[in-house]
Amino acid sequence: MLILASASPRRRELLSQAGVEFSFESADLNEEVLSGETAAAYVQRLAEEKAQAVWTRRQQEDTEDDPLLVLGADTCVVCDGHILGKPVDTADARRMLEMLSGRTHAVLTGLAAITRKGIVRAVEITQVTFNVLTDAEIARYITSGEPMDKAGAYGIQGHAARWIPRIEGCYFNVVGLPVARTVALLTEARAGLNR
């Protein structure tokens, strides 16, 4: 039994698209960055904490016939060393979009898969280049509401696609779940159960 420790509709959609059967449950954690924490350490820690929280709640359901596997994931955007999570309000969304305008930034997703035998983990990184954005474009985008629940205040799969001429790496990572890397991680976790 696979549980995705996330309420993200984008992650659920991507995992379903890959043909993976799962249920989902939100972990509801504090997602603040710790002092001095790097972006890679931040997304890895949150992915593990999400998976561990759901594993702890559901571990009594783990059986030999149907072993429990919990997948956690967390995504952030990094520009100039600044970790950009989800904007807290429209002013924060504007600040983030102005920072990304005309620049290349990194999108990092931490992954963690927990079974009774232990944990496997990974971090996927994609480089994303933005065109220069006008104040009017930013204002219209914020008014659409699209940036408000997304790391870095944009969704590559939405209206922001028009500003992104180039990416290097996994497109699905920028949406919120690097599908191929995730499937490989789940395969590794399941193989560990058979050792």
Short mmCIF file of the C-alpha atoms (twelve columns), coordinates in Angstrom:
data_MODEL
# 
_entry.id   MODEL 
# 
loop_
_atom_site.group_PDB 
_atom_site.id 
_atom_site.type_symbol 
_atom_site.label_atom_id 
_atom_site.label_alt_id 
_atom_site.label_comp_id 
_atom_site.label_asym_id 
_atom_site.label_seq_id 
_atom_site.Cartn_x 
_atom_site.Cartn_y 
_atom_site.Cartn_z 
_atom_site.pdbx_PDB_model_num 
ATOM 1   C CA . MET A 1   0.000  0.000  0.000   1 
ATOM 2   C CA . LEU A 2   1.447  3.349  -1.071  1 
ATOM 3   C CA . ILE A 3   0.441  6.588  0.631   1 
ATOM 4   C CA . LEU A 4   1.484  9.962  -0.755  1 
ATOM 5   C CA . ALA A 5   2.121  12.257 2.216   1 
ATOM 6   C CA . SER A 6   0.842  15.343 0.416   1 
ATOM 7   C CA . ALA A 7   -2.384 17.210 -0.232  1 
ATOM 8   C CA . SER A 8   -0.966 18.726 -3.447  1 
ATOM 9   C CA . PRO A 9   -3.374 18.154 -6.345  1 
ATOM 10  C CA . ARG A 10  -0.459 18.503 -8.786  1 
ATOM 11  C CA . ARG A 11  1.540  15.723 -7.113  1 
ATOM 12  C CA . ARG A 12  -1.511 13.466 -7.034  1 
ATOM 13  C CA . GLU A 13  -2.186 14.128 -10.720 1 
ATOM 14  C CA . LEU A 14  1.417  13.391 -11.735 1 
ATOM 15  C CA . LEU A 15  1.603  10.170 -9.737  1 
ATOM 16  C CA . SER A 16  -1.733 9.017  -11.212 1 
ATOM 17  C CA . GLN A 17  -0.531 9.951  -14.705 1 
ATOM 18  C CA . ALA A 18  2.454  7.635  -14.170 1 
ATOM 19  C CA . GLY A 19  0.082  4.738  -13.519 1 
ATOM 20  C CA . VAL A 20  0.929  4.447  -9.822  1 
ATOM 21  C CA . GLU A 21  -1.831 3.308  -7.438  1 
ATOM 22  C CA . PHE A 22  -1.862 5.191  -4.137  1 
ATOM 23  C CA . SER A 23  -3.928 6.958  -1.533  1 
ATOM 24  C CA . PHE A 24  -2.963 10.297 -0.037  1 
ATOM 25  C CA . GLU A 25  -2.896 11.970 3.334   1 
ATOM 26  C CA . SER A 26  -1.654 15.412 4.290   1 
ATOM 27  C CA . ALA A 27  1.151  15.636 6.844   1 
ATOM 28  C CA . ASP A 28  0.373  19.241 7.945   1 
ATOM 29  C CA . LEU A 29  3.826  20.351 9.098   1 
ATOM 30  C CA . ASN A 30  5.539  23.642 9.848   1 
ATOM 31  C CA . GLU A 31  7.446  24.374 6.629   1 
ATOM 32  C CA . GLU A 32  9.742  27.155 7.843   1 
ATOM 33  C CA . VAL A 33  13.359 27.107 6.739   1 
ATOM 34  C CA . LEU A 34  15.801 26.473 9.587   1 
ATOM 35  C CA . SER A 35  18.595 28.949 10.224  1 
ATOM 36  C CA . GLY A 36  21.525 28.249 7.893   1 
ATOM 37  C CA . GLU A 37  19.682 25.453 6.079   1 
ATOM 38  C CA . THR A 38  20.530 24.979 2.385   1 
ATOM 39  C CA . ALA A 39  17.747 24.539 -0.150  1 
ATOM 40  C CA . ALA A 40  18.649 20.874 -0.769  1 
ATOM 41  C CA . ALA A 41  18.734 20.134 2.975   1 
ATOM 42  C CA . TYR A 42  15.415 21.991 3.426   1 
ATOM 43  C CA . VAL A 43  13.433 20.056 0.794   1 
ATOM 44  C CA . GLN A 44  15.013 16.758 1.866   1 
ATOM 45  C CA . ARG A 45  14.162 17.380 5.535   1 
ATOM 46  C CA . LEU A 46  10.562 18.338 4.776   1 
ATOM 47  C CA . ALA A 47  10.055 15.350 2.466   1 
ATOM 48  C CA . GLU A 48  11.310 13.043 5.222   1 
ATOM 49  C CA . GLU A 49  9.263  14.761 7.938   1 
ATOM 50  C CA . LYS A 50  6.086  14.510 5.839   1 
ATOM 51  C CA . ALA A 51  6.667  10.831 5.094   1 
ATOM 52  C CA . GLN A 52  7.563  10.099 8.721   1 
ATOM 53  C CA . ALA A 53  4.458  11.866 10.064  1 
ATOM 54  C CA . VAL A 54  2.136  9.786  7.885   1 
ATOM 55  C CA . TRP A 55  4.146  6.585  8.488   1 
ATOM 56  C CA . THR A 56  3.804  7.084  12.264  1 
ATOM 57  C CA . ARG A 57  0.020  7.565  11.988  1 
ATOM 58  C CA . ARG A 58  -0.504 4.573  9.691   1 
ATOM 59  C CA . GLN A 59  2.232  2.064  10.602  1 
ATOM 60  C CA . GLN A 60  -0.242 -0.318 12.289  1 
ATOM 61  C CA . GLU A 61  -1.579 -1.010 8.768   1 
ATOM 62  C CA . ASP A 62  1.806  -2.363 7.622   1 
ATOM 63  C CA . THR A 63  1.598  -6.115 6.921   1 
ATOM 64  C CA . GLU A 64  3.783  -8.703 5.187   1 
ATOM 65  C CA . ASP A 65  1.085  -9.196 2.524   1 
ATOM 66  C CA . ASP A 66  0.537  -5.474 1.959   1 
ATOM 67  C CA . PRO A 67  3.606  -3.558 3.156   1 
ATOM 68  C CA . LEU A 68  3.133  0.125  3.881   1 
ATOM 69  C CA . LEU A 69  5.189  2.550  1.790   1 
ATOM 70  C CA . VAL A 70  4.894  6.298  2.417   1 
ATOM 71  C CA . LEU A 71  6.194  8.864  -0.069  1 
ATOM 72  C CA . GLY A 72  6.993  12.413 1.009   1 
ATOM 73  C CA . ALA A 73  7.946  15.265 -1.323  1 
ATOM 74  C CA . ASP A 74  8.674  18.953 -0.993  1 
ATOM 75  C CA . THR A 75  9.546  21.534 -3.648  1 
ATOM 76  C CA . CYS A 76  11.150 24.958 -3.424  1 
ATOM 77  C CA . VAL A 77  12.514 27.576 -5.796  1 
ATOM 78  C CA . VAL A 78  15.986 29.043 -5.245  1 
ATOM 79  C CA . CYS A 79  17.224 32.331 -6.693  1 
ATOM 80  C CA . ASP A 80  20.446 34.031 -5.558  1 
ATOM 81  C CA . GLY A 81  20.584 31.693 -2.586  1 
ATOM 82  C CA . HIS A 82  17.094 32.754 -1.439  1 
ATOM 83  C CA . ILE A 83  14.652 29.902 -0.833  1 
ATOM 84  C CA . LEU A 84  11.228 30.800 -2.199  1 
ATOM 85  C CA . GLY A 85  8.326  28.800 -0.857  1 
ATOM 86  C CA . LYS A 86  4.651  29.581 -1.364  1 
ATOM 87  C CA . PRO A 87  3.861  33.304 -1.151  1 
ATOM 88  C CA . VAL A 88  2.165  34.439 2.056   1 
ATOM 89  C CA . ASP A 89  0.244  37.229 0.280   1 
ATOM 90  C CA . THR A 90  0.094  39.148 -3.010  1 
ATOM 91  C CA . ALA A 91  2.976  41.456 -2.032  1 
ATOM 92  C CA . ASP A 92  5.146  38.394 -1.387  1 
ATOM 93  C CA . ALA A 93  4.105  36.922 -4.757  1 
ATOM 94  C CA . ARG A 94  5.111  40.189 -6.484  1 
ATOM 95  C CA . ARG A 95  8.486  40.190 -4.681  1 
ATOM 96  C CA . MET A 96  9.188  36.632 -5.850  1 
ATOM 97  C CA . LEU A 97  8.150  37.222 -9.468  1 
ATOM 98  C CA . GLU A 98  10.253 40.410 -9.627  1 
ATOM 99  C CA . MET A 99  13.224 38.415 -8.318  1 
ATOM 100 C CA . LEU A 100 12.752 35.683 -10.975 1 
ATOM 101 C CA . SER A 101 12.191 38.125 -13.864 1 
ATOM 102 C CA . GLY A 102 14.879 37.831 -16.563 1 
ATOM 103 C CA . ARG A 103 16.858 35.274 -14.582 1 
ATOM 104 C CA . THR A 104 17.602 31.580 -14.289 1 
ATOM 105 C CA . HIS A 105 16.684 29.897 -11.017 1 
ATOM 106 C CA . ALA A 106 16.685 26.365 -9.606  1 
ATOM 107 C CA . VAL A 107 13.705 24.255 -8.631  1 
ATOM 108 C CA . LEU A 108 14.502 21.536 -6.081  1 
ATOM 109 C CA . THR A 109 12.277 18.669 -5.000  1 
ATOM 110 C CA . GLY A 110 13.205 16.458 -2.087  1 
ATOM 111 C CA . LEU A 111 11.825 12.918 -2.065  1 
ATOM 112 C CA . ALA A 112 11.664 10.383 0.755   1 
ATOM 113 C CA . ALA A 113 10.124 6.892  0.742   1 
ATOM 114 C CA . ILE A 114 9.702  5.121  4.082   1 
ATOM 115 C CA . THR A 115 9.062  1.421  4.718   1 
ATOM 116 C CA . ARG A 116 9.560  -0.735 7.807   1 
ATOM 117 C CA . LYS A 117 13.052 -1.487 6.457   1 
ATOM 118 C CA . GLY A 118 14.117 2.171  6.352   1 
ATOM 119 C CA . ILE A 119 14.162 5.225  4.146   1 
ATOM 120 C CA . VAL A 120 15.426 6.052  0.671   1 
ATOM 121 C CA . ARG A 121 15.846 9.648  -0.437  1 
ATOM 122 C CA . ALA A 122 16.706 11.838 -3.387  1 
ATOM 123 C CA . VAL A 123 16.800 15.480 -4.491  1 
ATOM 124 C CA . GLU A 124 15.981 16.504 -8.079  1 
ATOM 125 C CA . ILE A 125 17.140 19.874 -9.463  1 
ATOM 126 C CA . THR A 126 15.863 21.661 -12.577 1 
ATOM 127 C CA . GLN A 127 17.108 25.012 -13.909 1 
ATOM 128 C CA . VAL A 128 14.362 27.363 -15.168 1 
ATOM 129 C CA . THR A 129 14.897 30.561 -17.180 1 
ATOM 130 C CA . PHE A 130 12.348 33.399 -17.106 1 
ATOM 131 C CA . ASN A 131 11.897 36.201 -19.618 1 
ATOM 132 C CA . VAL A 132 11.836 39.764 -18.282 1 
ATOM 133 C CA . LEU A 133 8.368  40.435 -16.825 1 
ATOM 134 C CA . THR A 134 6.625  43.810 -16.941 1 
ATOM 135 C CA . ASP A 135 4.837  45.243 -13.914 1 
ATOM 136 C CA . ALA A 136 1.545  44.838 -15.775 1 
ATOM 137 C CA . GLU A 137 2.225  41.151 -16.523 1 
ATOM 138 C CA . ILE A 138 3.046  40.487 -12.876 1 
ATOM 139 C CA . ALA A 139 -0.080 42.345 -11.705 1 
ATOM 140 C CA . ARG A 140 -2.349 40.400 -14.095 1 
ATOM 141 C CA . TYR A 141 -0.808 37.104 -13.062 1 
ATOM 142 C CA . ILE A 142 -1.262 37.829 -9.357  1 
ATOM 143 C CA . THR A 143 -4.886 38.863 -9.977  1 
ATOM 144 C CA . SER A 144 -5.497 35.431 -11.566 1 
ATOM 145 C CA . GLY A 145 -4.753 33.813 -8.187  1 
ATOM 146 C CA . GLU A 146 -2.530 31.202 -9.829  1 
ATOM 147 C CA . PRO A 147 0.704  32.092 -7.971  1 
ATOM 148 C CA . MET A 148 -0.693 31.880 -4.458  1 
ATOM 149 C CA . ASP A 149 -0.305 28.162 -3.693  1 
ATOM 150 C CA . LYS A 150 2.904  27.524 -5.605  1 
ATOM 151 C CA . ALA A 151 6.568  27.624 -4.624  1 
ATOM 152 C CA . GLY A 152 8.205  30.650 -6.225  1 
ATOM 153 C CA . ALA A 153 4.754  32.139 -6.971  1 
ATOM 154 C CA . TYR A 154 4.329  30.528 -10.382 1 
ATOM 155 C CA . GLY A 155 3.059  27.395 -12.073 1 
ATOM 156 C CA . ILE A 156 4.968  26.278 -15.173 1 
ATOM 157 C CA . GLN A 157 1.896  24.286 -16.223 1 
ATOM 158 C CA . GLY A 158 -0.275 27.422 -16.145 1 
ATOM 159 C CA . HIS A 159 -0.134 30.977 -17.474 1 
ATOM 160 C CA . ALA A 160 3.514  31.404 -16.422 1 
ATOM 161 C CA . ALA A 161 4.506  28.990 -19.225 1 
ATOM 162 C CA . ARG A 162 4.519  31.986 -21.599 1 
ATOM 163 C CA . TRP A 163 7.508  33.467 -19.720 1 
ATOM 164 C CA . ILE A 164 9.708  30.342 -19.669 1 
ATOM 165 C CA . PRO A 165 11.793 29.938 -22.840 1 
ATOM 166 C CA . ARG A 166 14.085 27.237 -21.440 1 
ATOM 167 C CA . ILE A 167 14.461 24.635 -18.731 1 
ATOM 168 C CA . GLU A 168 17.321 22.232 -18.056 1 
ATOM 169 C CA . GLY A 169 16.218 19.065 -16.322 1 
ATOM 170 C CA . CYS A 170 12.894 17.450 -15.485 1 
ATOM 171 C CA . TYR A 171 9.798  19.476 -16.421 1 
ATOM 172 C CA . PHE A 172 7.626  17.508 -13.980 1 
ATOM 173 C CA . ASN A 173 9.979  18.483 -11.153 1 
ATOM 174 C CA . VAL A 174 8.960  22.107 -11.716 1 
ATOM 175 C CA . VAL A 175 5.280  21.100 -11.558 1 
ATOM 176 C CA . GLY A 176 5.997  19.481 -8.186  1 
ATOM 177 C CA . LEU A 177 7.060  15.845 -8.612  1 
ATOM 178 C CA . PRO A 178 9.904  14.476 -10.774 1 
ATOM 179 C CA . VAL A 179 7.978  11.461 -12.050 1 
ATOM 180 C CA . ALA A 180 10.812 9.254  -13.369 1 
ATOM 181 C CA . ARG A 181 12.967 9.876  -10.268 1 
ATOM 182 C CA . THR A 182 9.971  9.192  -8.012  1 
ATOM 183 C CA . VAL A 183 9.120  5.890  -9.695  1 
ATOM 184 C CA . ALA A 184 12.791 4.826  -9.438  1 
ATOM 185 C CA . LEU A 185 12.804 5.742  -5.727  1 
ATOM 186 C CA . LEU A 186 9.610  3.748  -5.076  1 
ATOM 187 C CA . THR A 187 11.120 0.760  -6.912  1 
ATOM 188 C CA . GLU A 188 14.242 1.021  -4.732  1 
ATOM 189 C CA . ALA A 189 12.128 1.219  -1.546  1 
ATOM 190 C CA . ARG A 190 10.061 -1.826 -2.565  1 
ATOM 191 C CA . ALA A 191 13.234 -3.761 -3.422  1 
ATOM 192 C CA . GLY A 192 14.501 -3.011 0.095   1 
ATOM 193 C CA . LEU A 193 11.426 -4.710 1.537   1 
ATOM 194 C CA . ASN A 194 12.404 -7.950 -0.208  1 
ATOM 195 C CA . ARG A 195 15.949 -8.080 1.143   1 
# 
